[in-house]
Amino acid sequence: TGGPGGGPGALSPAVLARIGYVSENQHLPDGMTLDQLCAYCAPFYPGWDASLASTLAARLVLPGDVPVKAMSRGMRMKAALVLALAPHPALVLMDEPFSGLDPLMREEVIDGLRATAAERTVLISSHEVDEVERLADWIVVLNEGRLAFAESLLSLRDRFRDVEVASTSAPDARALPPQWLDVESQPGVVRFVDSGFDESAIGALVARHVEGGRVVATAPTSLRRAFLALARRFRGGGS
């Protein structure tokens, strides 16, 4: 069933059966309940696990007798997650799975993912950076459809740092190292995100670029702050 374009049609049914998909815009038949959906989907997947579907539904507090048309947005997302995970897929693709969900629903979706995450690869495309940081061990950032970087979350945390510097005057922003992002200057202090942090070199770098500069404090940068700092750099035409 190969397709010359390399899209889904290029994958065999056996391969597609090992891929789960969850999307904020995913359509589920309005008149069917979760139990009916599971019964309908099971024959298409050799690895369908009815026991896992029941366990996940219970864990997600998701009734099996409520039709899709009567489900809230969060319930539909959880139903899609049950359908995606029950066949024991090798890969799960998730497109904005947390969009529009209240905090409790998010926790329940995350809990459902964690319940079986060790068994498969999960690829999440999302702007909900705080939730991604709690789940992901590898981060990919795209800028206008192009790969900006891809690295482990551990590596990202190692190289991004919030830095606070005591200074006698505001530095010239045009002459600062390009790895310094979101530079803020106030009387006596300069703060920035260092995207290439090197503990052995930061003191000398600060002394060279900030008059009277002295590192006061450094702290790990959250993924959200790192993302925002990079987004501002991208918007300003930086790479």
CORBELHU-V881263 format. One line per field, one symbol per residue. ss: DSSP state (a for helix, b for strand, c for the rest). phi: phi as a letter, one per 30 degrees, with the letter a starting at -180 (. if undefined). psi: psi as a letter, one per 40 degrees, with the letter a starting at -180 (. if undefined). A space follows every 10 residues. Layout:
ss->???
phi->???
psi->???
This chain:
ss->cccccccaaa ccaaaaccbb bbbccccccc ccbaaaaaaa aaccccccca aaaaaaaaac ccccccbaaa ccaaaaaaaa aaaaaccccc bbbbbccccc ccaaaaaaaa aaaaaaaaac bbbbbcccaa aaaaaccbbb bbbccbbbbb bbaaaaaaac bbbbbbcccc ccaaaccccb bbbbbbccbb bbbbcccccc caaaaaaaac cccbbbbbbb ccaaaaaaaa aaaaacccc
phi->.dbddidedd cdeddddcbc bbbdcdccee dcddeddddd deddbececd ddeddddddc hcdcccdedc ddeddddddd deddcedhdd bbcbchdcdi cdeddddddd dddddbddda cccccacddd ddddcdcbcb ccbhicddab adddddddcc bdbcbdbcad ddedcdeddd chdbcbeibb baccdbdbed cdddddddcb didbdcabae dddddddddd ddddddjdc
psi->fihdeeadee iiddddeehi hhidehhihd eiiddddddd ddeehdehgd ddddddddde fhieehidee iidddddddd ddddddefid hhhhhfeehe iidddddddd dddddedeei hhhhhiegdd dddddiehhh hihfeihdih iiddddddeh ihhhhhieih ihdeeiheeh ifhhhiheih iihhefhhde edddddddeh hfhhhdiiih hidddddddd dddddeei.
